[in-house]
Amino acid sequence: MEAPATPVAVISEAVRRKVLGLVGLGVRGRLAVSGAEQVREQARKGGLALALVAQDVSRHTLDKVVPLLRAKRIQIIEWPSAAELGAVTGRESTAAIGVVDMALARGIRDAVGARSPRTGTDSGDAARDAQRRKG
């Protein structure tokens, strides 16, 4: 089973700004890596919780990153612009950003309303269900 890709083109501008803000904090706090090669390296090590992949980069770059992320069952959020991703990392553009921190990944998933690839449920629902089971 492949990890689902979540397109971001359908989200509001406020959500878009929130996600970019979270990603920017993650990059500055070393909770995320940027660039196709860094993302691939972390994916190979099993250290990624989530990936944002720009859809306007070359097909060659996408072919190097996306199949590995899917094979490792890392959730992919499709981002329309490499320039937007690059702006939050201090670069002109970047093809991909990989989130290594689980809490940051959960915050980004919650912001876009994405479902958790491992449970198939909304990550917020899974946390609430776990709390109910505890007592």
Secondary structure as a PSIPRED ss2 file (coil, helix, strand):
# PSIPRED VFORMAT (PSIPRED V4.0)

   1 M C   1.000  0.000  0.000
   2 E C   1.000  0.000  0.000
   3 A C   1.000  0.000  0.000
   4 P C   1.000  0.000  0.000
   5 A E   0.000  0.000  1.000
   6 T E   0.000  0.000  1.000
   7 P E   0.000  0.000  1.000
   8 V C   1.000  0.000  0.000
   9 A C   1.000  0.000  0.000
  10 V C   1.000  0.000  0.000
  11 I C   1.000  0.000  0.000
  12 S C   1.000  0.000  0.000
  13 E H   0.000  1.000  0.000
  14 A H   0.000  1.000  0.000
  15 V H   0.000  1.000  0.000
  16 R H   0.000  1.000  0.000
  17 R H   0.000  1.000  0.000
  18 K H   0.000  1.000  0.000
  19 V H   0.000  1.000  0.000
  20 L H   0.000  1.000  0.000
  21 G H   0.000  1.000  0.000
  22 L H   0.000  1.000  0.000
  23 V H   0.000  1.000  0.000
  24 G H   0.000  1.000  0.000
  25 L H   0.000  1.000  0.000
  26 G H   0.000  1.000  0.000
  27 V H   0.000  1.000  0.000
  28 R H   0.000  1.000  0.000
  29 G C   1.000  0.000  0.000
  30 R C   1.000  0.000  0.000
  31 L C   1.000  0.000  0.000
  32 A E   0.000  0.000  1.000
  33 V E   0.000  0.000  1.000
  34 S E   0.000  0.000  1.000
  35 G C   1.000  0.000  0.000
  36 A H   0.000  1.000  0.000
  37 E H   0.000  1.000  0.000
  38 Q H   0.000  1.000  0.000
  39 V H   0.000  1.000  0.000
  40 R H   0.000  1.000  0.000
  41 E H   0.000  1.000  0.000
  42 Q H   0.000  1.000  0.000
  43 A H   0.000  1.000  0.000
  44 R H   0.000  1.000  0.000
  45 K H   0.000  1.000  0.000
  46 G C   1.000  0.000  0.000
  47 G C   1.000  0.000  0.000
  48 L C   1.000  0.000  0.000
  49 A C   1.000  0.000  0.000
  50 L E   0.000  0.000  1.000
  51 A E   0.000  0.000  1.000
  52 L E   0.000  0.000  1.000
  53 V E   0.000  0.000  1.000
  54 A E   0.000  0.000  1.000
  55 Q C   1.000  0.000  0.000
  56 D C   1.000  0.000  0.000
  57 V C   1.000  0.000  0.000
  58 S C   1.000  0.000  0.000
  59 R H   0.000  1.000  0.000
  60 H H   0.000  1.000  0.000
  61 T H   0.000  1.000  0.000
  62 L H   0.000  1.000  0.000
  63 D H   0.000  1.000  0.000
  64 K H   0.000  1.000  0.000
  65 V H   0.000  1.000  0.000
  66 V H   0.000  1.000  0.000
  67 P H   0.000  1.000  0.000
  68 L H   0.000  1.000  0.000
  69 L H   0.000  1.000  0.000
  70 R H   0.000  1.000  0.000
  71 A H   0.000  1.000  0.000
  72 K C   1.000  0.000  0.000
  73 R C   1.000  0.000  0.000
  74 I C   1.000  0.000  0.000
  75 Q C   1.000  0.000  0.000
  76 I E   0.000  0.000  1.000
  77 I E   0.000  0.000  1.000
  78 E E   0.000  0.000  1.000
  79 W E   0.000  0.000  1.000
  80 P C   1.000  0.000  0.000
  81 S C   1.000  0.000  0.000
  82 A H   0.000  1.000  0.000
  83 A H   0.000  1.000  0.000
  84 E H   0.000  1.000  0.000
  85 L H   0.000  1.000  0.000
  86 G H   0.000  1.000  0.000
  87 A H   0.000  1.000  0.000
  88 V H   0.000  1.000  0.000
  89 T H   0.000  1.000  0.000
  90 G C   1.000  0.000  0.000
  91 R C   1.000  0.000  0.000
  92 E C   1.000  0.000  0.000
  93 S C   1.000  0.000  0.000
  94 T C   1.000  0.000  0.000
  95 A C   1.000  0.000  0.000
  96 A E   0.000  0.000  1.000
  97 I E   0.000  0.000  1.000
  98 G E   0.000  0.000  1.000
  99 V E   0.000  0.000  1.000
 100 V C   1.000  0.000  0.000
 101 D C   1.000  0.000  0.000
 102 M H   0.000  1.000  0.000
 103 A H   0.000  1.000  0.000
 104 L H   0.000  1.000  0.000
 105 A H   0.000  1.000  0.000
 106 R H   0.000  1.000  0.000
 107 G H   0.000  1.000  0.000
 108 I H   0.000  1.000  0.000
 109 R H   0.000  1.000  0.000
 110 D H   0.000  1.000  0.000
 111 A H   0.000  1.000  0.000
 112 V H   0.000  1.000  0.000
 113 G C   1.000  0.000  0.000
 114 A C   1.000  0.000  0.000
 115 R E   0.000  0.000  1.000
 116 S C   1.000  0.000  0.000
 117 P C   1.000  0.000  0.000
 118 R C   1.000  0.000  0.000
 119 T C   1.000  0.000  0.000
 120 G C   1.000  0.000  0.000
 121 T C   1.000  0.000  0.000
 122 D E   0.000  0.000  1.000
 123 S H   0.000  1.000  0.000
 124 G H   0.000  1.000  0.000
 125 D H   0.000  1.000  0.000
 126 A H   0.000  1.000  0.000
 127 A H   0.000  1.000  0.000
 128 R H   0.000  1.000  0.000
 129 D H   0.000  1.000  0.000
 130 A H   0.000  1.000  0.000
 131 Q H   0.000  1.000  0.000
 132 R H   0.000  1.000  0.000
 133 R H   0.000  1.000  0.000
 134 K H   0.000  1.000  0.000
 135 G C   1.000  0.000  0.000
